[in-house]
Amino acid sequence: MIHQRQFNRRKLLAGLAGLAGVFKMTEGDAGAQSSAQGVNRNSAPSQLRITDMRSVLVASNYDYPIIRIDTNQGVYGLGEARDAGREGTALVLKPHLMGRDPLAIEPILDSLRNFPNHQRMGGGYSAVDMALHDIAGKVYGVPAGRLIGSKYRDKIRIYCDTDQSKDPKIFAERLKQRKKMGFTFFKMDLGTSLVADRPGAVNSRGTATTKGLEYLCEYIQAIRDGIGWDVPLATDHFGALTVNDSIRYARAFEKYDLAWAEDMIQVGHLGPGGDAPKNWQGYKELKEATTTPICTGESLFGLEEGFRDLIDNQAVDIIHPDPLTSGAIRETKRIADYASMHGVQTAIHFAGSPVGCMASVHMAATLKDMLAMENHAVDIPWWGSLVNGPSKPIVDQGFITVPNTPGLGVELNEAAIKEHIRKGRLRISRRGSGFGNHYLIL
């Protein structure tokens, strides 16, 4: 028995000695660890600190404010504020980030929570969220979406807006072209302006009369006949509608089995060009008065600040956050998961660059009840060239493949950025890309 104990003790000591050798192998340079053990360690996380934030504004259909957060170990993250917004909404947060550990994502975001607001004022917080997840994903060697959950899908279904035409046949042909491009989800703008020049179509309030609604329905009919009745078709941009006007429009559209009618209530909006999604009482009245599914939310930031009343009160069928306003990766995931718990589906609004697009794709892949994600750039031939990393074309046959690379899986293509830059400095440093006062040096 004594000999057996001594034998076990010798085995234990030998095992500990072996472990000590393993621990010894992990000391020293991170690159040596990677080559010796196949472990991807891009930094020493415990010493990682934020050292800088810079931005560049890319000119496009809606300008793209892109930011970069740098660290003391060469690992950096990209993010994007809301399309047509300004990079200043992110840069103003820089003093609150300097010297902090970028891997402490939630504590950092909690400390910034008082700064964002609805519409474009949610952009700065959202840009920081994306950049922090990009950094953390690179450090840990995992895709950004893996930091918030598991994937439910490997590809994200995409829909896109289509330019209006006053000729229903031409409008329908444009949607048919989308179908030929591989899209399986469709959206059309159905502005009252389409019928404004027809006698008796528009009343003194600038909204469609009964006759005007019949004319508007001619466009939906033509498009349904063109793309089929078995595919999802959503509508948007109706004009300045009250709750009662919205009910009239939605009821007129019921026979066309729409995927949703978007942002219908415009009177009493949050600001110029916005909608009125915080009027949950109005949206609830609208939803209960029609079988047309009702969707809103692209102007809202945050679960508690923006979406909770809509969801708790079952005021809409579908929420429609734009991650570049709503809080980007982590917050939009909270919003969508909360909606799913209450039987409300999620669609994603998006009109930015490939940076914000891929951040949104990572997030959307983790959602249970995700219908489709918008892309406003399918007619911009150089859009995908702004970044390196994702397979091209980024939108392929109506879907985007979720990257399986660390972080967001994108890097800026400096040549393309310089060609389309709105604001920034066009100077190359000797060591490659560097940074100037506030703006990216490209």
Summary of the structure (lengths in Angstrom):
residues: 442
radius of gyration: 25.3
end to end distance: 73.9
largest distance: 106.4
contacts: 1572
relative contact order: 0.13
helix: 41%
strand: 17%
